[in-house]
């Protein structure tokens, strides 16, 4: 059997690299080699086709939920009487979501966009309160806001949700406050932006810390996203929304 030439070996190596670079091969291998399981990037890759499928079916005027797990966990039930496309991606920080957002394919224009982002930018290990790091995170959020305001004329932004005291071992509670204030300032400078705090009733004496029972045992996520949705809806559309079912019930019965 002839010994492969240097050229042949190089060609084989190139072919292997091409195969390994394809998403169908790369993602399973990266997960196999990872001791921590699927990453936030893996989850974003899985979410993208589902989000684009929902966007393809959406009619003009829908509400688009953008951001991290706090957006994704809001679900797909109508908001303010309008259909939802949930574009949230668990684990996404501002950098990752900005990249994901560039791959969304909006076929129709949303009536409103709700952006919930920043929790994953507040991890202590990333030193979020260092001036350079904080400025970088705010700039990335600003880029997301700039993109979203081109997609819809009504953008809703929220501050970062509160966490349990024990979660301050991994999240910088000062960063929760600082990023929230920066986002509020950004929203106030943006035409068509509305800043709403749907977590107000969850907050304790400290802005970044939650009242007992308001957050799940994981330390980060709301114990009741239904209440968060309701608070958000009441601020976004204070006028009561009459559904078709309610409207039919309000009609006088027909006489036969």
N, C-alpha and C positions, 0 to 999 in steps of 0.2 A: 504493500500500500504506500503510495507516494507521500512524503512529508509535506504538509501545507506550506506554501510559500508565505513570506512576510505580507505580501499583498493580500493573499487569501485570508490570512488571520485578521488583518485589519478590516477586511470586508465583513467577515463574520462578526467581529466585535461591533462594527457599526450597525449591523442588522439587529444584534441583540439590544443595543442601546435604543434603537427605534422602537422595537417591540416593548421594551420596559418603559418607554416614555408615554405610551398610550394610556389614557385614563382607565380603560378596562383592565389593564395589567398592573399599572402603577399603584392604584388605590388598594387592591387586595394585598399586594406585597407590602405596602407601607403599613397596613393594618396588622399584617402578620408579624412584622418586625417591631410593632409598637407594643409596649407593655401596658400602656394606659388606655388602650382601646381606640375607637374612632375619635378623631380630632374635630375641632370646630370647622376646620377646612374641609374635612370629609363630609361633615353635615351640610355645609354650604353647597358642596358639589351635588349632594343628593337633593337638596331643596330646590336648586335652580330650575331643573326641568319641570318640577311640580308647580312652581310659581309661574313660570312662563306659560304652562298649560292653562292655568287659571286666568292669566292676563289675556290670553288669546280668546277666551270665552266671555270675558267681561264686557259689559255695555257701558257707555259713557255715564259718568256720574257715580261710579262705585267709590267705596272708601278703600284706600290702600294702607295697610299697616306695615310700617318699615321698622327695622331695627333688630334687636337681639332676642333672647328668650322671652323677655317681658312682652314683646310684640307677638312672638309666635304662640305663646300660651294664652293670648287673648282669644284665639279660636277664629271661627269663620261665620259666626252668627251675625246677622245684619246689625249695623250701627247707624243710629239716627234714621232708621227705616231704609237704609241703602245697603245693597249687597257688599260683602267684604272680599277683598283679595288679600290674604295674609302673606306678606313678604318678609316676615320675621325669620331669623336664623339663629338658633341657639348657639351661644359661644362667640358670636361675632363681636369684635371690637370695631372701632371706627375705621381702621385701616382695612380690615377684612370686608366690612360691609360696603365700603366705598368701591372695592373691587367687584363685589358681587352685584352691586347696583348697576355697574356698567354693562352687565350681561342681561339685565332685564329687558324684555321686549314688550313695551306698552303699545298695544293695538288701539286702545281707547283711552281717553283722557279721564283720570280720576276726578271726582268732585272734591274730595278731600284726601289728604295724606296725613297720617299720624306717624311721627318719628319718636321711637323710644330707643335711645342708644347711650352708651357711656359706662355701664357697670363693668364691662370687661376691660375698660381702660383704666380702672381704679385699683388694679392689683398692686399690692405693696412691692412685690418683686420687680415691678417695672418702674418703680420710683416716680409715681405720677405727679407728685407735688414739686419735683425739680422744675424750675422755670422753663427750661428748654423742652422737657418732656410734656409739660402741661400745654405749652404753646403749640407743640406739634399735634397733640390730640385735638385741641380746639380747632386748629387749622383743618384737620381732616373732617371734623364734624361740619365745619363751615363749607367744605367742598361738597359734602352730602346735601346740605341745605340748599346750596346753589343749584345742584342738579335737580333736586325735588321740586323747587319752585319753578323750574322750567316745565315740569310735567303737570303740575296743578297750581292753580292760583290761590288755593287755601291749604296752608301747611299748619299742622298742629304739632307743637313740641312739648315734651314733658320733662320735668327734672328727673334725676335718678331716684329710684325707689329706695326706701330705707332697708336696713339689714339688721340681723340679730347682733347683740353685743359680741358674741363669741366669733362672729365672722370678721371682726376687726383684726383678727390674726392674719387674715389673707387679703382683705380689702382695706384700703386707706380711707377711713371715714371722712377725713378732711377733704379728700379728693372728690367724694360724693357731693359735698357742698360746693366746692370750687367749680367742678364741671357743671353742676346744675346752674350756678350763677352765670357762668360763661355762656351757657346755652340760652339762658333767659335774655342776657344782653344781646346775643346774636339774633334771637327771634325778634326782639324789639326793634332791631335795625333792619329787619327784613320785611318788605311789603307783603302783606297777605299772610303773615305768620301770627299764630295765636298760641300763647304759652299757657298750659293748663297743668295743674298738679292733681292728678286723680288719686294720689297716694296720701293726701293731706290727713285723712282720718286714720291712717296707719302710723303716722309719725309720733314718736314720743317727745320728750322734752328737747332732745337733740334732733336736729333736722335729719341726720343720716341714720338714726337708730329707730327701730320699729317698736311699737307697743307690744306687750305680751300677746301672743296668739295671732298677730297680724301677718306673720311670715311663717312659711313652712319650716320644718326641722332642718332643711338644707341650709337655712340661714340667709337665703337670697331672694326667694320667690314668694309672691303673695299667697297667702292661704286661701284667698277667695278672689279669683280674677273676675268673677261676676260683679263684685262690688267695684272693682277698678273700672270695668266697662261702664257700669251705671254712672259712676262719678264723671268719667270722661264724656259720656253721652250727654249728661245734663249740662255740662259746660259747653260742649260743641254745638248742641242744638237744644237750647232751653225750652223751645216751644214743643209741646207734646206731639209725638208722631202718631198719626192715626193710620193703623194698618188696614188692609182691605177687609180683614175679619171684623175689626172694630167698626169700620164704616158700614158694613152690611148689617151689623147688629144695631146701629143707630138708625137705620132706615125703618119707617113704619111698615108693618106687615101689609102685603098686597092682599086685596080682597078678591076672591074668586067667585 
